[in-house]
Structure formats: C-alpha cells, structure tokens
C-alpha cells in the first residue's frame, strides 16, 4: 500500500477501515513536553514537525482581562490561569432559571468567529486531518453553572438543566453548520461524563436530561457530513449504550483508570465505532520507563489494531508530568509496530524493544 497522508489515514480509521499505518495525534501536548522535543514550538508547529496525522482547531472566542491571571470569556465565565493548558472557571453567569432566560450566548455567526479554522483548512487540508473542537451536552452547562451547581440543579431544578442542554445543542448545531461549510474533516467533543469511579449522574438521569440533546447534536454533525470523535474520560460503562446510540464515529480515550479495556472494547464494539487511545498517561507515560511505554503501545495495537479502526494516543493527553522521552517512545512505537499489515509477532526477540530501554 502506498503511503497515505495524515488526512487519509485518520479518515480511513474513522470509517473503521485499515490505513497504511495506525494514525496518531493528541488533543493536548503540554508546552513543557513540546519544548523538550521541539524547543519553542507551538502546538501547530509541533504537529507539523513531528508528522502527526491531525491538526486541531476551534472557533474563536474573545476574552478580556479582569484581574491578575483572570479573564472573562465571551461565554461569561471568569477563568483563572492554572499554569497548565486549561484555565479554571472561578465565576459562572447562571445560577437560576431566570438567569438562563436572560442569558445571551455568543453569536455563532459573529464576524471572525471561524478565522482560525479557515486559516488551518487553507494551510493543511488534504495533508493533515483538520479536526474542530465543538461541544455536545455537558461542558457548556457545567461552565455556565459550575460543576456543583449543575449537579444540584440536576436533582432540584431539572428544567434548568434541560434549558442549559438545549442552549448548548442549539449553539453547537449552529457552529457545526458554519464549520461544515469550511470543509473541515471531523469534529471532536470533549464533554466528560464520568470520573474513574463512575458517571457524574445516574444512567436514568442522563437519559432524561442529557441523552435527547446528545442524540440531536450528534445527529446534526452526521447529517452535515462531519465524523465525530466523542471524548469522555472515566468509567462510562453505565452510559455507553446511550453514547453509541447517539451515533458517534469514534470513542476516546477508552480510559484504563475507568476500568475500560481496549481489547474488550474492540471485540464488543469494533463493528460499530472506531477507537482512540489508550496508552496510560497517568501512570505509564508519566512514571514508567521507555520500555514500559513501548510494550503498552504494542499492547494497544495488538488489542485493537487488526482490521483498522484504531487511532493510538494517550489515555487523555500529554500533560506536563509526561516524560518527553516516554512520549517519543510511544511516537516511535506507533510507527515501528503500527504499519499495516500488522506483524507484531515478527518483532518478538528482534531486540527492537531493547532499543528503547
């Protein structure tokens, strides 16, 4: 098979088909890891220099400084710089149903809203798969109310939660329509529904409050021709059938801390969805040696690579505690062991793993 572009490779995997090799990209690669490997690089520069298979972008939202290390987002949250890739919301614009009725979300059609997406598509379309971050039903309600406020409202004011979910769906449907016109390759949504201990709400509450909106927003993405990678950490098993019935294309990150097993997921669901993950970023990538990373990367490919439909990545992100050498070990192992047709057994005893030790 001739070598594919990154775009070909990712889209082939999302169709649950077999590309020339297993694709790889990450949602986040912390600047400390990037600097150790490609000093001074932005995420975009790192993506290009390292030959990752997808480049990620998002709609542009304004923010204004409101204090030291604080800014107010266009959505109305006050965010605090955390020193990591994500800032933390410390003030929220909605507490009551009356607040929701008065609230005006950002205009999805505002001038300049898609400038970053247009630039990335112009620069990389066809070479790298262009992925756009949108949301589905949980993150925007959580940010607008705060996590604790949202959890309390799910019990005491379910109509408020339904209203927040509707707001999120309507905003993301409108943005998806704009995004689709700009010829991107896929959408990813990062709304987490669970911790390692289990879902944030019961399966019954999820079905009542969140699932109708999830089906609507995912259905719209599909109708617009946008494949969807759905990200959610944690033990999502009580919600898994609902997530799949919403008609996603790929599930990420098959969280080992949440008890999800890549081989079991491939065997049970590989005919319905592609899989992305799941080299352990909280343990192996952060505290293991390079040999451990190579062995775990091989295990992921062995578990789910046959026949395609696999994107190998960390089990969440390349955060600041990941050893740069361990990220490189995973990057190299994907290329060494992930070429189709897979021949993992051919490397046994070859000394290839020892090269990383």
C-alpha positions as CSV (number, residue, x, y, z in Angstrom):
1,X,0.0,0.0,0.0
2,X,1.4,3.4,-0.9
3,X,1.9,5.9,1.9
4,X,-1.2,7.9,2.8
5,X,-1.4,11.4,4.0
6,X,-2.4,12.1,7.6
7,X,-5.8,13.1,6.5
8,X,-6.3,9.9,4.5
9,X,-5.1,7.9,7.5
10,X,-7.4,9.4,10.1
11,X,-10.5,9.4,7.9
12,X,-9.8,5.8,7.0
13,X,-9.6,4.8,10.6
14,X,-12.8,6.8,11.4
15,X,-14.6,4.6,8.8
16,X,-13.3,1.6,10.6
17,X,-11.1,0.7,7.7
18,X,-7.4,-0.2,7.5
19,X,-5.0,2.6,6.5
20,X,-1.3,2.2,5.7
21,X,-0.4,2.6,9.4
22,X,-2.1,3.3,12.7
23,X,-2.7,7.1,12.9
24,X,-1.6,9.2,15.9
25,X,-2.5,12.6,17.3
26,X,-3.2,14.1,20.7
27,X,-5.8,16.7,22.0
28,X,-3.1,18.4,24.1
29,X,0.6,18.2,24.3
30,X,1.8,20.3,27.1
31,X,4.3,23.0,26.3
32,X,6.9,21.6,28.7
33,X,6.9,18.3,26.7
34,X,6.9,20.2,23.4
35,X,9.8,22.4,24.4
36,X,11.9,19.4,25.4
37,X,11.4,17.8,22.0
38,X,11.0,20.8,19.7
39,X,12.1,23.9,21.7
40,X,9.8,26.9,21.4
41,X,7.2,25.2,19.3
42,X,3.5,25.9,19.3
43,X,1.1,23.0,19.2
44,X,0.7,23.7,15.5
45,X,4.4,23.7,14.8
46,X,4.9,20.6,16.9
47,X,2.1,18.8,14.9
48,X,3.8,19.6,11.6
49,X,7.4,18.9,12.7
50,X,6.5,15.6,14.3
51,X,4.4,14.5,11.4
52,X,1.2,13.9,13.5
53,X,-1.8,12.9,11.5
54,X,-4.3,15.5,12.5
55,X,-4.3,19.2,13.3
56,X,-6.8,20.6,15.7
57,X,-8.5,24.0,15.8
58,X,-11.7,25.6,17.2
59,X,-14.0,28.6,16.7
60,X,-12.5,31.9,18.0
61,X,-14.0,33.4,21.2
62,X,-13.0,36.7,22.7
63,X,-11.8,37.2,26.3
64,X,-10.9,40.2,28.4
65,X,-8.6,40.5,31.3
66,X,-10.4,41.2,34.6
67,X,-7.5,40.8,37.1
68,X,-4.1,39.2,37.6
69,X,-4.3,35.8,36.0
70,X,-8.0,36.2,35.4
71,X,-10.0,36.7,32.2
72,X,-13.7,36.7,31.3
73,X,-14.6,34.6,28.4
74,X,-17.2,35.5,25.8
75,X,-19.5,32.9,27.4
76,X,-19.4,35.0,30.6
77,X,-17.2,32.7,32.9
78,X,-14.3,34.2,34.8
79,X,-11.4,31.9,34.1
80,X,-8.2,31.6,36.2
81,X,-4.9,30.6,34.6
82,X,-3.8,27.3,36.0
83,X,-0.3,27.0,34.6
84,X,-1.5,24.1,32.6
85,X,-3.1,24.0,29.1
86,X,-6.6,24.5,30.6
87,X,-7.7,27.5,32.7
88,X,-10.2,27.0,35.5
89,X,-13.6,28.6,35.8
90,X,-14.0,30.5,39.1
91,X,-17.2,32.5,38.4
92,X,-20.3,31.4,36.5
93,X,-23.0,33.5,34.9
94,X,-26.0,31.3,35.6
95,X,-27.5,30.2,38.9
96,X,-31.2,30.2,38.3
97,X,-33.8,29.6,35.6
98,X,-34.3,33.4,35.5
99,X,-30.5,33.8,34.8
100,X,-30.9,31.4,32.0
101,X,-33.8,33.3,30.5
102,X,-31.8,36.5,30.5
103,X,-28.6,34.9,29.2
104,X,-27.3,35.6,25.7
105,X,-24.7,33.1,24.4
106,X,-22.0,34.2,21.9
107,X,-23.3,34.8,18.4
108,X,-22.3,31.7,16.3
109,X,-22.3,33.8,13.2
110,X,-20.2,36.7,14.5
111,X,-17.5,38.1,12.1
112,X,-14.2,36.4,12.6
113,X,-15.6,33.5,14.6
114,X,-14.1,31.0,12.2
115,X,-10.9,32.8,11.2
116,X,-8.6,30.2,12.9
117,X,-10.5,27.3,11.2
118,X,-10.3,29.0,7.8
119,X,-6.5,29.5,8.2
120,X,-5.9,25.9,9.2
121,X,-8.0,24.5,6.5
122,X,-6.2,26.7,3.9
123,X,-2.8,25.6,5.2
124,X,-3.2,21.9,5.8
125,X,-6.4,20.5,4.2
126,X,-5.6,17.2,2.4
127,X,-2.2,16.7,4.2
128,X,-3.5,16.6,7.8
129,X,-6.9,15.8,9.0
130,X,-8.4,19.1,10.3
131,X,-10.4,18.5,13.5
132,X,-12.6,21.1,15.1
133,X,-13.4,21.2,18.8
134,X,-17.1,21.7,19.5
135,X,-19.2,20.6,22.5
136,X,-22.2,18.4,23.0
137,X,-24.3,18.5,26.2
138,X,-22.2,18.7,29.3
139,X,-19.3,21.1,29.2
140,X,-21.2,24.3,28.4
141,X,-23.8,23.7,31.1
142,X,-21.0,22.8,33.6
143,X,-19.1,26.0,32.7
144,X,-22.2,28.2,32.8
145,X,-23.3,26.9,36.3
146,X,-20.2,25.4,37.7
147,X,-20.0,21.6,38.3
148,X,-21.5,21.7,41.8
149,X,-24.3,24.0,40.7
150,X,-25.1,21.8,37.8
151,X,-25.2,18.6,39.9
152,X,-27.5,20.2,42.4
153,X,-29.8,21.5,39.7
154,X,-30.0,18.1,38.1
155,X,-31.8,17.0,41.2
156,X,-33.6,20.2,42.3
157,X,-34.2,22.0,39.0
158,X,-34.2,19.6,36.1
159,X,-35.9,22.2,33.9
160,X,-32.9,24.4,34.3
161,X,-30.6,21.6,33.3
162,X,-32.7,20.8,30.2
163,X,-32.6,24.5,29.3
164,X,-28.9,24.6,29.5
165,X,-28.6,21.4,27.4
166,X,-30.9,23.0,24.8
167,X,-28.7,26.1,24.8
168,X,-25.6,24.0,24.3
169,X,-27.1,22.0,21.5
170,X,-28.5,25.0,19.6
171,X,-25.2,26.8,19.8
172,X,-23.2,23.8,18.6
173,X,-25.6,23.0,15.9
174,X,-25.3,26.5,14.6
175,X,-21.5,26.3,14.8
176,X,-21.4,22.9,13.2
177,X,-23.3,24.3,10.2
178,X,-20.7,27.1,9.8
179,X,-17.8,24.6,10.3
180,X,-19.1,22.2,7.7
181,X,-19.1,25.0,5.1
182,X,-15.4,25.5,5.8
183,X,-14.5,21.9,4.7
184,X,-13.1,20.5,7.9
185,X,-12.6,16.8,8.2
186,X,-14.0,15.9,11.6
187,X,-15.4,17.2,14.9
188,X,-14.4,16.2,18.4
189,X,-16.4,16.9,21.5
190,X,-14.6,16.9,24.9
191,X,-17.6,16.8,27.3
192,X,-16.6,14.4,30.1
193,X,-19.5,12.5,31.7
194,X,-17.7,10.5,34.4
195,X,-14.8,10.1,36.8
196,X,-12.8,6.9,37.4
197,X,-15.5,6.0,40.0
198,X,-18.4,6.2,37.5
199,X,-20.7,8.7,35.8
200,X,-21.5,12.1,37.3
201,X,-25.2,11.3,37.2
202,X,-27.2,8.1,37.1
203,X,-27.9,6.4,33.8
204,X,-31.6,7.3,34.3
205,X,-30.9,10.9,34.9
206,X,-28.5,11.0,31.9
207,X,-31.2,9.5,29.7
208,X,-33.8,12.0,30.9
209,X,-31.7,15.2,31.0
210,X,-28.8,14.8,28.6
211,X,-29.4,12.0,26.1
212,X,-32.1,13.7,24.0
213,X,-29.8,16.6,23.3
214,X,-26.8,14.3,22.7
215,X,-28.8,12.4,20.0
216,X,-29.8,15.7,18.4
217,X,-26.3,17.3,18.3
218,X,-24.6,14.1,17.2
219,X,-27.2,13.5,14.5
220,X,-26.7,17.0,13.2
221,X,-23.0,16.5,12.9
222,X,-23.6,13.3,11.0
223,X,-26.2,14.9,8.7
224,X,-23.7,17.7,7.9
225,X,-21.1,15.0,6.9
226,X,-18.9,15.6,9.9
227,X,-17.5,12.4,11.5
228,X,-17.4,12.7,15.3
229,X,-14.8,11.6,17.8
230,X,-16.5,11.6,21.2
231,X,-14.1,12.1,24.2
232,X,-15.1,11.3,27.7
233,X,-12.9,10.1,30.5
234,X,-13.7,7.8,33.3
235,X,-15.9,4.8,33.8
236,X,-18.6,5.5,31.2
237,X,-19.8,1.9,31.0
238,X,-23.3,2.6,32.5
239,X,-23.8,5.3,29.8
240,X,-22.0,3.5,26.9
241,X,-25.0,2.2,25.0
242,X,-26.6,5.7,25.1
243,X,-23.4,7.3,23.8
244,X,-23.2,4.7,21.0
245,X,-26.9,5.1,20.1
246,X,-26.3,8.8,19.6
247,X,-24.3,7.7,16.5
248,X,-20.8,8.7,17.1
249,X,-18.0,7.5,14.8
250,X,-15.1,7.1,17.4
251,X,-14.8,6.9,21.2
252,X,-11.8,8.3,23.1
253,X,-9.9,7.6,25.3
254,X,-11.0,4.1,26.5
255,X,-9.8,5.2,29.9
256,X,-7.9,2.4,31.8
257,X,-8.4,4.3,35.1
258,X,-12.2,3.9,34.5
259,X,-11.9,0.2,34.0
260,X,-12.3,0.1,30.2
261,X,-10.2,-2.5,28.4
262,X,-9.2,-1.9,24.8
263,X,-9.4,-5.5,23.7
264,X,-12.8,-5.9,25.1
265,X,-14.0,-2.6,23.5
266,X,-12.6,-3.8,20.1
267,X,-14.2,-7.2,20.4
268,X,-17.6,-5.9,21.6
269,X,-18.0,-2.6,19.7
270,X,-15.4,-2.6,16.9
271,X,-18.1,-3.2,14.3
272,X,-19.9,0.0,15.4
273,X,-17.2,2.6,16.2
274,X,-13.6,3.3,15.8
275,X,-11.5,3.6,19.0
276,X,-8.9,6.1,20.1
277,X,-6.5,5.7,23.0
278,X,-5.3,4.4,25.4
279,X,-1.6,4.4,26.5
280,X,-1.9,5.2,30.2
281,X,-1.0,8.9,30.7
282,X,-1.4,8.9,34.5
283,X,0.9,6.0,35.1
284,X,3.0,4.6,32.2
285,X,3.7,7.8,30.3
286,X,4.3,9.8,33.5
287,X,6.2,7.3,35.7
288,X,7.2,4.3,33.5
289,X,10.4,3.8,31.6
290,X,10.6,3.9,27.8
291,X,10.4,0.1,27.6
292,X,7.2,0.2,29.5
293,X,5.7,2.7,27.1
294,X,6.8,0.6,24.1
295,X,5.3,-2.5,25.5
296,X,2.0,-0.8,26.3
297,X,1.8,0.8,22.9
298,X,2.3,-2.6,21.3
299,X,-0.4,-4.0,23.6
300,X,-2.9,-1.3,22.4
301,X,-2.1,-2.0,18.8
302,X,-2.4,-5.8,19.4
303,X,-5.7,-5.4,21.2
304,X,-7.4,-3.1,18.6
305,X,-5.4,-2.6,15.5
306,X,-6.5,-5.6,13.5
307,X,-8.6,-4.5,10.5
308,X,-8.1,-0.8,11.2
309,X,-10.5,1.5,13.1
310,X,-7.8,2.4,15.6
311,X,-6.1,5.8,16.5
312,X,-3.3,5.3,19.1
313,X,-2.8,8.1,21.6
314,X,-2.5,8.7,25.3
315,X,-5.4,7.8,27.5
316,X,-6.2,11.5,27.9
317,X,-3.5,14.0,26.9
318,X,0.2,14.6,27.0
319,X,0.1,16.6,30.2
320,X,3.0,18.4,32.0
321,X,4.0,15.3,34.0
322,X,4.5,13.1,31.0
323,X,8.2,12.4,30.4
324,X,9.3,13.7,27.0
325,X,11.3,10.6,26.3
326,X,8.2,8.5,27.0
327,X,6.1,10.5,24.5
328,X,8.9,9.9,21.9
329,X,8.9,6.2,22.8
330,X,5.2,6.0,22.1
331,X,5.6,8.0,18.9
332,X,8.3,5.7,17.6
333,X,6.5,2.5,18.7
334,X,3.4,3.5,16.7
335,X,5.5,3.8,13.6
336,X,7.5,0.7,14.3
337,X,4.7,-1.6,15.2
338,X,1.6,0.1,13.6
339,X,2.4,-0.4,9.9
340,X,-0.2,-2.5,8.1
341,X,-0.3,-5.3,7.6
342,X,0.4,-5.7,11.3
343,X,3.3,-8.0,12.0
344,X,3.7,-7.6,15.8
345,X,4.9,-11.2,16.3
346,X,7.7,-10.6,13.8
347,X,9.3,-8.2,16.3
348,X,9.4,-10.7,19.1
349,X,13.0,-11.4,20.0
350,X,14.3,-8.9,17.5
351,X,15.8,-6.6,20.0
352,X,13.6,-3.7,18.8
353,X,12.1,-3.1,22.3
354,X,15.6,-3.2,23.8
355,X,16.4,-0.2,21.6
356,X,14.1,1.9,23.8
357,X,15.5,0.7,27.1
